[in-house]
Amino acid sequence: MKYVLVTRRSNPYLNTDAGTMSPFEHGEVYVLDDGGEAVIDKERRGDYLGKTVQVVPHITDAIQEWIERVALIPVDGQPGPADVCVIELGGTIGDIESMPFTEALGQFSYRVGAGNFCLIHVSLVPVISAVGEQKTKPTQHSVRGLRSLGLTPNILACRSTSALEENVKQKLSQFCHVPAENIITLYDVPNIWHLPSLLRDQKAHEGILGALNLPGFVNLNLKEWTSRAEFCDKLLEPVRIAVVGKYTGLSDSYLSLLKLAILRMKTARENPDAYKAAWKLLKGADGVLVPGGFGDRGVEGKILAAK
């Protein structure tokens, strides 16, 4: 059995161009068309015939229409839509700017009904370093917030430094009304290729397929992922990659590059000594990455680094 997935992210902003959004505010930025812009376009065309345009139902309807539209776009080179469309709702539950998106998903889940909607809630289970205790209160509060907004999670994906202890999992199950087998631990692993096996071993796929009434897998083959994970574990020789970026003041700006060396180059006019030291570091690197950045300093800096 093989399923085709399409993934989309929905954030509570009306920006349409990632290039004009500061990573200082958002970290790494990716932008897709969203419901707010669609509503504005319809209003300007006169589609609402002079009626008052409101967050509910107009923006929430547009968000749902967007979800259904992108879910029908072929993604694997074959005709026909994907089997499952994964929508990531960014932000934090309870944020006022997220409300139209949360409301839209609540309406959507009710409209399509059980078996067509699976809510996976990602939450942090912090560990108190002094005693090593895993705390469930943040997850309890966020799930309570979700339920108050008309959304009930089918699966909890709990981010933690180590695997959830059994008593912690049972406590989350009791207070969050989620079966213990549907509580998944996303704990720290040596490299990202370990994650599919981590999810498979906890039977995360069975919880998702069960919620969506989809047939299970006779044989879930992760041989390629496992071999890559084992290969990456053996890579012990360090490689120096210089990241020349504008937004080096915030590590989240280049989150996917976080473990690489980040180099901010001052110009010769600003600081000649720092400029020479930066060039020395740059020339000693095995490779150079120049991520995005706008404004005069960003554009000039990218051109300078590329040269």
Sequence and secondary structure as in RCSB ss.txt:
>XXXX:A:sequence
MKYVLVTRRSNPYLNTDAGTMSPFEHGEVYVLDDGGEAVIDKERRGDYLGKTVQVVPHITDAIQEWIERVALIPV
DGQPGPADVCVIELGGTIGDIESMPFTEALGQFSYRVGAGNFCLIHVSLVPVISAVGEQKTKPTQHSVRGLRSLG
LTPNILACRSTSALEENVKQKLSQFCHVPAENIITLYDVPNIWHLPSLLRDQKAHEGILGALNLPGFVNLNLKEW
TSRAEFCDKLLEPVRIAVVGKYTGLSDSYLSLLKLAILRMKTARENPDAYKAAWKLLKGADGVLVPGGFGDRGVE
GKILAAK
>XXXX:A:secstr
    EEEEEE S     GGGS HHHHSS      HHHHHHHHHHHTTTTT    IIIIIHHHHHHHHHHHHTS  
SSSSS  SEEEEEE S TT GGGHHHHHHHHHHHHHH TTS   EEEEE  EETTTTEE  HHHHHHHHHHHHTT
   SEEEEEESS   HHHHHHHHHHHT  GGGEEEEE  SSGGGHHHHHHHTTHHHHHHHHTT    S    HHH
HHHHHHHHT  S   EEEE S TTSGGGGGGGTTSEEE    TTT HHHHHHHHHHHHT SEEE     HHHHHH
HHHHHH 
